[in-house]
C-alpha cells in the first residue's frame, strides 16, 4: 500500500463531531463488505492510529513522524489514566451515571439542528452533550450480525460516543493539569517571545482512549468511523477505510 490514496478528504472528516459535507465530487472507491473492512482495521495496533488522528489536526505539518508517535502514546495514556481515575473514584458505573456526576446534560436527538452537517455526537461548553441517533439507527442491523459481533462484541455505540464527549468536559474541568491541555507545540519565536498552541489531535486521541478503557471494548474506537459512515455511504466508508489502512502502513 505504498501509493497514497487518490483522495484523502472524505465526506465524513473523522469521528464524533468532526463531520461536515463538502462541495466537490467524490471518486468511486472499490466496493468492500463492511465486515471485511472492520476485520482488517481491527488488526491495526492501538498506537498505530497516530497518523490518521493527526491528519485531522491543522498543525499536523509542524509535527515530525517521531514526535507524532510520542504524542500518540502520551495522549493515549492520558485517556486511559483518566478513565481509571474515574472508575477508582466513582466505581464502575454506567456512562450516563458518570455524566450526571460531572453535571453534564445529555440529549439524544435524531439529527442536528443544522442540516448541512452530519454529526455523530458533540460536546457543547459548558455542560451539554448531544448524541445524534440517526447514524446509530442506520447501523443497528449491521451490529446484530454474527460476523460483526465477532469483531465488535456487544458494543453500545451511544455509550462509546458519550464517553468520548465526556472526556472533553473533563478536559475543561482539569485544563490546568491534564496532559492534552498542558502539552503545547511552539509555532514561532521572536526574541524572548514564544507562541505555543495546543494540538487538537491530542484531545481526540485521549478521548478515544478514555472511551476505549472505560467502556471495556476490545477494538480501537476509530473503527466506528467506518461503521457509522457506512450507514450513510458505502463508497465514503470504503474511501475512509483506504485512508486508514494507508496511514497505518505508512507511519
N, C-alpha and C positions, 0 to 999 in steps of 0.2 A: 504494500500500500504506500509506495514511495511518492506517487503523484498527489498533489493537493487536490481535494475535490473541486469540481468546476465552480461551485458557488457555496461560500460559507456564510451566507446571510439568510438563514431560514426565516420563514414567515413567523415562526414562533421562536423568539430570540432567548432561549433558555427557560428555566423553570420559575415558578412561584412569583408572579408579579412582574416579570421582565418581558412579557409577550406583547407584541404590537404588530398590527398589519403594516405592510409596506406596499408601495405603489410601483411595482415592476413585475414583469412576467417571470415566473419561476421555471427553471428547466424541469424536465421529466427525469426522475431518478429510476433506477432499476427497482421494480416492484419486489418487495420482500414480505414474507409472512411475519406477523408480529412476534410469534413465539421464537422464530429463528433470530430475529434481531435482539430480543431480550436475552436469549441464551448466550449469544456472543458478548453482549455488553456486561452480563453478569460475571464473565471471566476476567474483566478488567480489574486489577487490584485497586483497593480503595484510594490509595495515594497516587494513582496514575491518572487522575482526572484533573490534574493541575492545569494542563494547557487548555483544556476545554473551559474550565472555570475562569481562567484569566483572559480568555478570548472575549469575554463579555465586559472586561474592565477597560475603561477609557485609557488607563495608564499602562496597559499591557506592554507597549513598546519600550517602556522605561525599565522593564524588569528582565534580567538575564535568565537563561534557562536554569542555571544552578540556583539562583536566588528564588526563582519561582517554586522550585521543588522544596526549598527550605520553608518558604511561606506556606506552601500547601500543608506540610507536616505540622507546622506550628498552629495554623488555623484549625486544622482538623482536631488536633489535640485539645485546643481551646474549647471546641464544641463538645467533645467527649467529657472534658473536665466539668463543664457547667451542667451537663446532663446528669453526671454522677453526683455533683453537689446538690442538685435539685432533689434527686431521689433520696440522698442521705438526710436532707433537711426536712422534706415533706412526706417521705415514704413513696412507695411505688404506686402512685395514684394515676388516674386517667389523665389524658392530655387536657380534657375540658376542665377537670377539677384543678389542674395546675394553673391554667389560665385564670381561673377565678381567684386563686391565691395571689396572683400578680395583679389583680384588679383589671383584667382585660375583658372587654365586651366582645363577644363573638357572634357574628351573624353568618347565615348560610343562604344568601340569595342565589337564585338560579344564574343570573347574568349580572355583570357590572352595569352601572348606570350609563356609562359611555359605551356606545355600540361600535366605536371604531377601534376597539382594542379587544384582544382575547386574553383574559386573565384567569389564572387558576386560583390565586389567593393573594392577599396583600395586607400589610400592616400599616395602619394609619396612626401617626402620633396624635395624642399621647398614649391611647389605650384601646385601640379598636382594631380588630382583625375580621376580615371577611374571607370566607371560603366559598368560591363560586362553584355551585354544584353541577352546572351544565357539563363541564369537562368530565367530572367524575361519573355522572349518569351515563355519559356516552360510552364509557369503557366497563360498566358494571358486568355486562355479559362476558366480556373477554376474560376478566379476572376470575370468573367462575369456572373456566375451562381447566381441566386437569393439567394440561400441558403448561399453562401459565402458572397455575398454583405450584407446580413443581419448582418453578423458578422464584416466584414471589412469596409463596406461602399464603396464609390468610391475612393479607395486608389490608389495613384500614387506611385508604388513601387520604381521607379527610383528616385523620389524626396526624399523618405524616406532614401534610400541608400545615396544619395548625401548629405543630411543634416547630416547624421551620420558621413560621412567622413569629411565634412566641419568643424565639431566640433574639429576634430583632428588638423586641421590647426589653428583654433582659440587657441587651447591649446598651440601650439608652439609660437604663436604671443604674448600670455599673460602668458607665463610659469612662470614668476616671481610672479604672483598674483593669478592665477586660482587654485582652490582647488585641482583638480586632479593632479597637478604638485607639489604643495607645501606640500601636505599631504604625509608623508613617514612613513614606518614601520622600527623599529630598528631590525636589524638582529643579530648584535653581538656588544659587548663592550669589550674593553681591556684597563683598567685604564681610562685615560681621552679620549681615542679614541672610537668613536662610528661609526658604519657603518649603514646607513639608505638607504632604497630603495623605489622607487615609486611602487605602485600596479597597474598593468595593468588593473585589473578589474574596478578600479575607472574611468579610461578614457573611457572604453567601456560602463559602466553604464551611465555616464554623456552624452556620445554621443547618447545613446538610448533616454535619457530624452530630449535632445536637439531636436532630430528628432521628437519625440512624440509631444512636445509642439509647435514647430514651424509649423509643418505640420497640426496640428489640428486633427490628427487621434484619434479614441476613444478606441483603443486597445493597448496593450503593443507591441512595435516593435519586441520583442522576438518571437512573433507568426510567423514572417516572416522566422525565421529559418526553421520551419517545412514546411511552404508553399513552399519555394524555394527549399528545399531539396527534397520535394515530386516530383518536376518536373524531378528529376534525378533518384530517387529510392523510391518507396512506402515503401519498407522494412526499408530503412535508416530513413525515416521520421517517421515511426511507432516507431523505436527504440529511436529516439530523443524525440518524444512525451512522451514515457515511462520515459525517464530520467528527462524531465522537470516536469512531474507530481510527480515523486518520490521526487525530490528536493523541490518542493513547499509544499509537505505534511511533509517531514522530515527536518524541518529547525530549 
